Amino acid sequence: MKTYIESLQRWLDSLQPRERQLVVSGSITLSIIMFYLLVWDPVFSKLETARENIEAQRQLLTWMQTSGQEIRNLQASGASLSPQLANQSVSSLVTMSAQSNGVQEFVTKLDSTKDGVELQLSNADFDRTMTWLNDLQTRYQIQPRKIIIEPQVDPGTVNVRITLEKQS
């Protein structure tokens, strides 16, 4: 390593002063650019992405806590299902509610199970979906047992896989 530095020093000494200045300033500039491109920019890009992810998770947590409290309040209110709706199947109530809440167009799959229904929504409007789930809970006593929500590229749209069951 020492011999390499000495040979580099001899080479620099053999250059004209103006050439030497150009080589040294070019080396410094190249070193700064390489440091920025290889170290600084990737680290701070990942840091910014992590901050955005944390903020999105915080917003989701806040929404879930608020929604959870609303659900508990609705459950505590003990709203009852009208007798004519009590005899209908879960799938017919879900379909009727989906049509009245404007989410039927997003339903891509609906399967009846022994306890309720499993359905899938594609590119659904998030707000309408949440309003619909609230309607199912309050008017029909149908609640989600399992729900997976995946955000899509378009803001406010989600894919949803959900299992719905009638409350006992």
C-alpha positions as CSV (number, residue, x, y, z in Angstrom):
1,M,0.0,0.0,0.0
2,K,2.9,2.3,0.9
3,T,4.5,1.7,-2.5
4,Y,1.3,2.5,-4.3
5,I,1.0,5.8,-2.5
6,E,4.6,6.7,-3.2
7,S,4.2,5.9,-6.9
8,L,1.0,8.0,-7.0
9,Q,2.9,10.8,-5.3
10,R,5.7,10.6,-7.9
11,W,3.2,10.7,-10.7
12,L,1.5,13.8,-9.2
13,D,4.9,15.5,-8.8
14,S,5.7,14.8,-12.4
15,L,2.6,16.8,-13.5
16,Q,2.5,20.5,-14.2
17,P,1.1,22.6,-11.3
18,R,-2.1,23.3,-13.3
19,E,-2.6,19.6,-14.2
20,R,-2.0,18.6,-10.6
21,Q,-4.6,21.1,-9.4
22,L,-7.1,19.7,-11.9
23,V,-6.4,16.0,-10.9
24,V,-6.7,16.8,-7.1
25,S,-9.9,18.9,-7.4
26,G,-11.4,16.2,-9.8
27,S,-10.5,13.5,-7.3
28,I,-12.1,15.4,-4.4
29,T,-15.2,16.1,-6.5
30,L,-15.5,12.5,-7.6
31,S,-15.1,11.3,-4.0
32,I,-17.9,13.6,-2.8
33,I,-20.2,12.5,-5.6
34,M,-19.4,8.8,-5.0
35,F,-20.0,9.3,-1.2
36,Y,-23.4,10.9,-1.9
37,L,-24.5,8.3,-4.4
38,L,-23.3,5.2,-2.5
39,V,-23.9,6.2,1.1
40,W,-25.8,9.4,1.8
41,D,-28.7,9.1,-0.7
42,P,-29.6,5.4,-0.1
43,V,-29.5,5.8,3.7
44,F,-31.7,8.9,3.7
45,S,-34.1,7.4,1.1
46,K,-34.7,4.3,3.2
47,L,-35.1,6.5,6.3
48,E,-37.8,8.6,4.5
49,T,-39.6,5.5,3.4
50,A,-39.5,4.1,6.9
51,R,-40.9,7.4,8.3
52,E,-43.7,7.3,5.7
53,N,-44.5,3.6,6.6
54,I,-44.6,4.5,10.3
55,E,-47.0,7.4,9.7
56,A,-49.3,5.2,7.6
57,Q,-49.3,2.5,10.4
58,R,-50.1,5.2,13.0
59,Q,-53.0,6.5,10.9
60,L,-54.3,2.9,10.5
61,L,-53.9,2.3,14.3
62,T,-55.9,5.5,15.1
63,W,-58.6,4.5,12.6
64,M,-58.8,1.0,14.0
65,Q,-59.0,2.2,17.6
66,T,-61.8,4.7,16.7
67,S,-63.6,2.0,14.7
68,G,-63.2,-0.5,17.5
69,Q,-64.8,2.0,20.0
70,E,-67.7,2.6,17.6
71,I,-68.2,-1.2,17.3
72,R,-68.2,-1.6,21.0
73,N,-70.7,1.3,21.4
74,L,-73.0,-0.3,18.8
75,Q,-72.7,-3.7,20.5
76,A,-73.5,-2.1,23.8
77,S,-76.6,-0.4,22.3
78,G,-78.0,-3.9,21.6
79,A,-79.9,-3.1,18.4
80,S,-82.1,-5.9,17.4
81,L,-82.9,-7.4,14.0
82,S,-86.5,-7.0,12.7
83,P,-88.5,-10.3,12.5
84,Q,-88.8,-10.3,8.7
85,L,-85.0,-10.0,8.3
86,A,-84.2,-12.5,11.0
87,N,-85.3,-15.4,8.8
88,Q,-83.3,-14.4,5.8
89,S,-79.9,-16.0,5.0
90,V,-76.7,-14.2,5.7
91,S,-75.8,-14.1,2.0
92,S,-79.1,-12.5,1.0
93,L,-78.8,-9.9,3.8
94,V,-75.2,-9.2,2.7
95,T,-76.2,-8.9,-1.0
96,M,-79.1,-6.5,-0.1
97,S,-76.9,-4.4,2.1
98,A,-74.1,-4.3,-0.5
99,Q,-76.6,-3.1,-3.2
100,S,-78.0,-0.4,-0.9
101,N,-74.6,0.9,0.1
102,G,-73.1,0.9,-3.4
103,V,-70.4,-1.8,-2.9
104,Q,-72.1,-4.5,-5.0
105,E,-70.1,-3.5,-8.0
106,F,-66.8,-4.3,-6.2
107,V,-67.9,-7.8,-5.1
108,T,-65.9,-10.3,-7.2
109,K,-66.6,-13.5,-5.1
110,L,-69.3,-14.5,-2.7
111,D,-69.4,-18.0,-1.1
112,S,-71.9,-19.2,1.5
113,T,-70.5,-21.1,4.4
114,K,-72.4,-22.9,7.2
115,D,-71.9,-19.9,9.6
116,G,-72.1,-17.0,7.1
117,V,-70.4,-15.9,3.9
118,E,-66.9,-15.3,2.6
119,L,-66.5,-12.6,0.0
120,Q,-63.9,-10.7,-1.9
121,L,-64.0,-7.0,-3.0
122,S,-61.7,-5.8,-5.7
123,N,-60.6,-2.1,-6.1
124,A,-63.4,-1.1,-3.6
125,D,-63.8,2.4,-2.3
126,F,-62.5,2.2,1.3
127,D,-65.0,4.7,2.8
128,R,-68.0,3.0,1.2
129,T,-66.7,-0.4,2.3
130,M,-66.4,0.8,5.9
131,T,-69.9,2.3,5.8
132,W,-71.3,-0.9,4.4
133,L,-69.6,-3.0,7.2
134,N,-71.1,-0.6,9.7
135,D,-74.5,-1.0,8.1
136,L,-74.2,-4.8,8.3
137,Q,-73.3,-4.6,12.0
138,T,-76.0,-2.1,13.0
139,R,-79.0,-3.1,10.9
140,Y,-78.5,-6.8,10.4
141,Q,-76.2,-7.9,13.3
142,I,-73.7,-9.3,10.8
143,Q,-70.1,-8.8,11.7
144,P,-66.8,-9.6,10.3
145,R,-65.0,-12.6,11.8
146,K,-61.9,-12.3,9.6
147,I,-60.9,-9.4,7.4
148,I,-57.9,-8.7,5.2
149,I,-57.6,-5.2,3.7
150,E,-54.9,-4.5,1.1
151,P,-54.4,-0.9,-0.1
152,Q,-54.2,-0.5,-3.8
153,V,-52.2,2.0,-6.0
154,D,-55.2,4.3,-6.4
155,P,-55.7,6.4,-3.3
156,G,-58.8,5.3,-1.3
157,T,-59.2,1.9,-3.0
158,V,-58.6,-1.5,-1.4
159,N,-59.0,-5.2,-2.0
160,V,-60.9,-6.9,0.8
161,R,-61.2,-10.5,1.8
162,I,-63.8,-11.0,4.5
163,T,-65.7,-13.6,6.4
164,L,-69.1,-12.4,7.7
165,E,-71.3,-14.1,10.3
166,K,-74.5,-13.3,12.0
167,Q,-74.2,-12.5,15.7
168,S,-75.6,-15.1,18.1
